[in-house]
Amino acid sequence: MASRFTELVVDCRDPERLAAFWCAVLDFEVIDRGEDKVEIGSWEPTVEQVRARQMPPTLLFIHVPEGKAAKNRIHLDVSPIDRSTDAEVTRLLALGATTVDVGQGPGRSWVVMADPEGNEFDVLRTLAPSDGPAFH
């Protein structure tokens, strides 16, 4: 048997703040809290479920004393499911995200953003049903 991808860990200054932000972005819930950490997910994993098959990973926010120093080497991509990409960007800006330039250049089909602690992520094409083309 192989290993399972169970959590994506994000070092941060304020785990509660980032967990709340990402819960709002992804419609996740807090599934565990501990000293200096908060775990969120779309489901509460059990060992039996994880052993049986690959399940969606959770996000685990761990407090670290230092701030972000450079561009992320790994990032999340999100796709809106019930609105346009532009409308999702507007919603995320209201939640505390910012748009950022990491050298992606103009005319891209995605939008590079950063969460409240500066961690980059991309907003990709919408997956919302439409009468027009499948992706915008």
Secondary structure, DSSP 8 states (H G I E B T S, - for coil): ------EEEEEES-HHHHHHHHHHHHT-EEEEEETTEEEEESS---HHHHHHS----EEEEEE-SS---S--SS-EEE--SSS-HHHHHHHHHHHT-EE--SS--SS-SSEEEE-TT--EEEE-------SS-S--
